[in-house]
Amino acid sequence: MAEDDAIILSELSDDDLVPQMHDDLYDGLKDEIEEGVHILLGRGWTPYDVLTQALVAGMKVVGDDFRDGILFVPEVLLAANAMKGGMAILKPLLAETGAPRVGKLVIGTVKGDIHDIGKNLVAMMMEGAGFEVVDLGINNAVEKYLDALEREGADILGMSALLTTTMPYMKVVIDTLKARGKRDDSIVLVGGAPLNEEFGRAIGADAYCRDAAVTVETARTLMARRHNRLAAAT
């Protein structure tokens, strides 16, 4: 595109700016996303509307195309990084306004496993979908997971493993949750290259998620069910 033809975001109407931000997210343009967020806030948009309409809606397209094999990990990481730029502006504002959250996720790679690319991608995609994410990093023992769940009041626990030797540790965490009467407090999602649905069921997880896009969809579905159950119980 010639320089004279460059899109000036501040000159776009809201109806044109939001789709342009979706495109910029898709292309991983962090500076443009940050500029767009500032413009919408300056026009009186609430932080929550900017998050849901400009960012989350844009990342849904990224997630769908990743799931369908149109986008690959490098492109998704760029999009997620652009999303992070926008989120850094919105986070303190969302906290001030008490905006509703989709849910809160504690995620980490299990004890003995230091692989984190897949886990990092899930964390970024979940944040892009509007979830609050607490990333514990790698090599997490059961107590670290349990302490974080309690401290954060998290809705979801996500565990990742890339080694067949570390996979069984996921069951240790779930069994400990059960033993302490805490299993029903959180949705447990597991993932990683050597896992499958059968393994997820066998260890007592709520779901096995084969990739980041599936994780987002599964988390949304299970959170909706959880909200419905809680509403029915009150």
Secondary structure, DSSP 8 states (H G I E B T S, - for coil): --GGG---GGGS-HHHHHHHHHHHHHTT-HHHHHHHHHHHHHTT--HHHIIIIIIIHHHHHHHHHHHTTSS-HHHHHHHHHHHHHHHHHHHHHHHHHT---S-EEEEEEBTT----HHHHHHHHHHHHTT-EEEE--SSB-HHHHHHHHHHHT-SEEEEE--STTTTTHHHHHHHHHHHTT-GGGSEEEEE-TT--HHHHHHHT-SEE-SSHHHHHHHHHHHHHHHHHHHHHH-
